[in-house]
């Protein structure tokens, strides 16, 4: 699927502002300590932490190297499950469009 089509679709989605949360940095650090990703990926982990603590259903990202890949997804799910945190679904824009959204 062409990136232009996906970008046009994304522009139709509502933008929500996620409020500041003092626990985001703590959770991002816990992800590092548990081996979800290394410290050099703190921005990606902060992104995940904001989404989890804001109880978002999805993270939609083209970042398949660090976010939207099976290894990271499984590690985040494992950590969140063990720590009674909400489940987050991490997908690529193509997955959302191809499946019309993913319902758990």
C-alpha positions as CSV (number, residue, x, y, z in Angstrom):
1,X,0.0,0.0,0.0
2,X,1.4,3.4,-0.9
3,X,2.5,5.7,1.8
4,X,0.5,8.6,0.4
5,X,-2.8,6.6,0.8
6,X,-1.9,5.7,4.4
7,X,-0.9,9.3,5.2
8,X,-4.2,10.5,3.7
9,X,-6.1,8.0,5.9
10,X,-4.2,9.1,9.0
11,X,-5.1,12.7,8.4
12,X,-8.7,11.7,8.8
13,X,-8.2,10.4,12.3
14,X,-8.9,12.6,15.3
15,X,-5.9,14.0,17.3
16,X,-6.1,13.5,21.0
17,X,-3.9,15.3,23.5
18,X,-2.4,13.0,26.1
19,X,-1.9,14.8,29.4
20,X,1.4,14.9,31.2
21,X,1.9,11.9,33.5
22,X,4.6,11.9,36.1
23,X,4.8,8.1,35.9
24,X,5.8,8.0,32.3
25,X,9.5,8.3,32.9
26,X,9.3,5.7,35.7
27,X,7.6,3.2,33.4
28,X,10.0,3.9,30.5
29,X,12.9,3.1,32.9
30,X,11.2,-0.1,34.1
31,X,10.9,-1.1,30.4
32,X,14.6,-0.6,30.1
33,X,15.4,-2.6,33.2
34,X,13.1,-5.4,32.1
35,X,14.9,-5.6,28.7
36,X,12.0,-4.4,26.5
37,X,14.5,-2.2,24.6
38,X,17.8,-0.6,25.5
39,X,18.4,2.8,27.0
40,X,19.3,4.2,23.6
41,X,15.6,3.8,22.7
42,X,14.2,5.8,25.6
43,X,12.1,7.9,23.2
44,X,10.3,4.8,21.9
45,X,9.8,3.5,25.4
46,X,8.4,6.9,26.5
47,X,6.0,6.7,23.6
48,X,4.8,3.3,24.8
49,X,4.6,4.4,28.4
50,X,2.5,7.4,27.5
51,X,0.1,5.2,25.5
52,X,-0.1,2.6,28.2
53,X,-0.6,5.0,31.1
54,X,-3.2,6.9,29.1
55,X,-5.0,3.6,28.4
56,X,-4.8,4.0,24.6
57,X,-5.9,0.9,22.7
58,X,-3.2,1.2,19.9
59,X,0.1,2.6,19.0
60,X,0.3,2.9,15.2
61,X,3.8,3.3,14.0
62,X,6.0,2.8,10.9
63,X,8.9,2.1,13.3
64,X,9.1,-1.7,12.7
65,X,12.7,-1.8,13.8
66,X,12.0,-0.8,17.4
67,X,8.2,-0.6,18.0
68,X,6.0,-2.5,15.6
69,X,7.8,-5.8,15.7
70,X,7.0,-9.1,17.4
71,X,9.9,-9.0,19.8
72,X,9.0,-5.6,21.3
73,X,5.3,-6.3,21.3
74,X,5.8,-9.6,23.2
75,X,8.1,-8.0,25.7
76,X,5.8,-5.1,26.3
77,X,2.8,-7.4,26.7
78,X,4.8,-9.6,29.1
79,X,5.9,-6.7,31.3
80,X,2.4,-5.1,31.3
81,X,0.7,-8.4,32.2
82,X,3.1,-9.1,35.0
83,X,2.6,-5.6,36.4
84,X,-1.1,-5.3,36.0
85,X,-0.8,-2.6,33.3
86,X,-3.2,-2.2,30.4
87,X,-2.5,-4.2,27.2
88,X,-1.5,-2.0,24.3
89,X,-1.7,-3.2,20.6
90,X,1.2,-2.0,18.5
91,X,0.6,-2.1,14.8
92,X,1.7,-0.5,11.5
93,X,-0.6,1.8,9.6
94,X,-0.9,-0.9,6.9
95,X,-2.3,-3.3,9.5
96,X,-4.9,-0.9,10.6
97,X,-6.0,-0.1,7.1
98,X,-5.9,-3.7,5.8
99,X,-7.9,-5.0,8.7
100,X,-10.1,-2.0,9.1
101,X,-8.9,-1.8,12.7
102,X,-8.0,-4.6,15.0
103,X,-10.4,-5.7,17.7
104,X,-9.2,-7.8,20.6
